[in-house]
């Protein structure tokens, strides 16, 4: 009888490595399949969301455009505050004007008969060039 040859340790390790690599390759293929399947699903969902978002955006853009046209016609009247007639509450709406400065503006116009030009607001105590530059686009004396 012939004696069967047993595998050596290095051959056993080699066979184990080959089996492990084969297992890893199969697992990697399965993972890749799942990954790319998910990517396809994600692309489909993203495409549908993009289409829905574009439709919503176009609708909103049209609505905004008509609102903007309406607002731009009325905006200059809304934004300008007449410093000769404005109430304290209206003056406080201006950037850098709090209650004290608003009251100072009212006191100044009452004592001096109002403002002839917007630059005269810098004569009010507490209102300098910096504040004037912040508010000049929002005030009028007309």
C-alpha positions as CSV (number, residue, x, y, z in Angstrom):
1,X,0.0,0.0,0.0
2,X,1.1,3.4,-0.8
3,X,1.4,5.8,2.0
4,X,-0.7,9.0,1.4
5,X,1.4,12.1,1.5
6,X,0.3,14.6,4.1
7,X,0.3,18.3,3.5
8,X,3.1,20.2,5.0
9,X,2.4,23.2,7.2
10,X,3.3,25.7,4.5
11,X,1.0,23.9,2.0
12,X,-1.8,24.0,4.5
13,X,-1.3,27.7,5.1
14,X,-1.2,28.3,1.3
15,X,-4.5,26.5,0.9
16,X,-6.0,28.5,3.7
17,X,-4.9,31.7,2.2
18,X,-6.3,30.7,-1.2
19,X,-9.7,29.8,0.4
20,X,-9.8,33.1,2.3
21,X,-9.0,35.1,-0.8
22,X,-11.7,33.3,-2.7
23,X,-14.2,34.0,0.1
24,X,-13.1,37.7,0.1
25,X,-13.5,38.0,-3.6
26,X,-17.0,36.6,-3.5
27,X,-17.9,38.9,-0.6
28,X,-16.4,41.9,-2.4
29,X,-18.4,41.1,-5.5
30,X,-21.6,40.8,-3.4
31,X,-20.8,44.1,-1.7
32,X,-20.0,45.8,-5.0
33,X,-23.3,44.6,-6.4
34,X,-25.2,45.9,-3.4
35,X,-23.2,49.2,-3.6
36,X,-23.9,49.8,-7.2
37,X,-27.5,48.7,-6.8
38,X,-27.9,51.3,-4.1
39,X,-26.1,53.9,-6.3
40,X,-28.6,53.2,-9.1
41,X,-31.5,53.6,-6.6
42,X,-29.9,56.8,-5.2
43,X,-29.5,58.2,-8.7
44,X,-33.1,57.5,-9.5
45,X,-34.3,59.1,-6.3
46,X,-32.0,62.1,-6.8
47,X,-33.2,62.5,-10.3
48,X,-36.8,62.5,-9.2
49,X,-36.1,64.9,-6.4
50,X,-34.1,67.2,-8.8
51,X,-37.0,67.2,-11.2
52,X,-39.5,68.0,-8.4
53,X,-37.2,70.7,-7.0
54,X,-36.7,72.3,-10.5
55,X,-40.5,72.4,-10.9
56,X,-41.0,73.9,-7.5
57,X,-38.2,76.4,-8.1
58,X,-39.6,77.5,-11.4
59,X,-43.0,78.0,-9.9
60,X,-41.5,79.9,-6.9
61,X,-39.4,81.9,-9.3
62,X,-42.4,83.0,-11.3
63,X,-44.3,83.9,-8.0
64,X,-41.2,85.8,-6.7
65,X,-40.8,87.6,-10.0
66,X,-44.3,89.0,-9.9
67,X,-44.0,89.9,-6.2
68,X,-40.7,91.6,-6.8
69,X,-42.2,93.6,-9.6
70,X,-45.0,94.7,-7.3
71,X,-42.6,95.5,-4.4
72,X,-40.1,97.3,-6.5
73,X,-42.8,99.8,-7.6
74,X,-43.8,100.5,-4.0
75,X,-40.4,100.0,-2.3
76,X,-39.0,103.5,-2.5
77,X,-42.1,104.9,-0.8
78,X,-41.8,102.2,1.9
79,X,-38.1,102.7,2.6
80,X,-37.8,106.4,2.8
81,X,-38.5,108.0,6.2
82,X,-39.2,111.7,6.2
83,X,-37.1,112.9,9.1
84,X,-39.2,116.1,9.3
85,X,-42.5,114.2,10.1
86,X,-41.4,110.7,11.3
87,X,-42.5,109.5,14.7
88,X,-40.1,108.1,17.2
89,X,-41.1,104.6,16.3
90,X,-40.4,105.2,12.6
91,X,-37.0,106.8,13.3
92,X,-36.0,103.8,15.5
93,X,-36.4,101.6,12.4
94,X,-33.3,103.3,10.9
95,X,-30.0,101.4,11.5
96,X,-28.1,102.9,14.4
97,X,-31.0,105.0,15.7
98,X,-32.3,104.0,19.1
99,X,-34.8,105.6,21.4
100,X,-32.4,108.4,22.6
101,X,-31.2,109.4,19.1
102,X,-34.8,109.3,17.7
103,X,-35.9,111.6,20.5
104,X,-32.9,113.8,19.8
105,X,-33.9,114.1,16.1
106,X,-37.4,115.1,17.1
107,X,-36.1,117.6,19.6
108,X,-33.7,119.1,17.1
109,X,-36.4,119.5,14.4
110,X,-38.8,121.0,16.9
111,X,-36.2,123.6,18.1
112,X,-34.9,124.4,14.6
113,X,-37.9,124.2,12.4
114,X,-37.0,120.9,10.7
115,X,-34.4,119.9,8.3
116,X,-33.8,121.5,4.9
117,X,-31.5,118.7,3.6
118,X,-30.8,115.2,4.9
119,X,-27.1,116.1,5.8
120,X,-28.4,118.4,8.5
121,X,-29.2,115.3,10.6
122,X,-25.5,115.2,11.5
123,X,-26.2,118.4,13.5
124,X,-28.2,116.2,16.0
125,X,-26.1,115.2,19.0
126,X,-25.0,111.6,18.7
127,X,-25.4,111.4,15.0
128,X,-22.1,111.5,13.1
129,X,-20.9,110.8,9.6
130,X,-20.9,107.0,10.2
131,X,-24.5,106.9,11.3
132,X,-25.5,109.3,8.5
133,X,-23.8,107.0,5.9
134,X,-25.8,104.1,7.2
135,X,-29.2,105.9,7.0
136,X,-28.8,108.4,4.2
137,X,-30.4,106.0,1.6
138,X,-33.5,105.6,3.8
139,X,-34.3,109.2,4.8
140,X,-35.8,112.2,3.1
141,X,-36.8,115.7,4.0
142,X,-39.6,116.0,1.3
